[in-house]
Amino acid sequence: MNVLLVVAKAPVPGLAKTRFCPPATPAQAARVAAAALLDTLTAVDATASTTPVLAYTGRLVDAEYGAELTAALAGWHLLPQRGDTFADRLTNAHADAGAAFPGRPVLQIGMDTPQIRPAVLTAALGRLAEHDAVFGPALDGGWWALGLRDPAYASVLRGVPMSTGDTGRRTLAALRRRGVDPVILPVLRDVDDWPTALAVAADLPGTRFADEVGSVGRRLVGGGRA
């Protein structure tokens, strides 16, 4: 049994996806973030032979679609994020998942790739079963997935600057210095700004994410605000 670890921030207006503003309002941006997270949780739930874990920061009770998120997380193992920096929180999330489920490989993703599907996750877990690590690069220079057979290897993340154009390259270099050479997964887009949200939503008709992005677009065209 593998651990599928989602690292996420509660989609609270003014705190989540602020780079969507403008054109979105803080509440609209948080609803798009909530939709992305809900689609991600659905994909994880539909992935066979996995234990779903959420490492979270923020208060879901204050989030957009908080009741739906709480319901979607029924049966999940929940871990509060620990650490002062994002790198610390990622490292600790891997360590805490490993401590909760010792001996199991951990595949970690975020809430920025609502296009993720069970088939993609299953393929990544299949590669992780054969190798020490897998790594999913993002188009913006970051990464969307990190899978480790030994979660202790995530300690290298503490020395990597996060949310930069070369975070992915630096993460790979740090792992390789530790003696871990990950298998590279397909490149995906991280949804970090509004143009990317529009592009990703266009490929995801019928999803919560696409519906919420479309709702923002309709309000903008109509001159309305949330």
Beta strands, then each sheet from edge to edge (+ up, - down):
strand 1: 2-9
strand 2: 50-57
strand 3: 77-80
strand 4: 106-109
strand 5: 133-137
strand 6: 143-148
strand 7: 183-184
sheet 1: 3+ 2+ 1+ 4+ 6- 5+ 7+
end
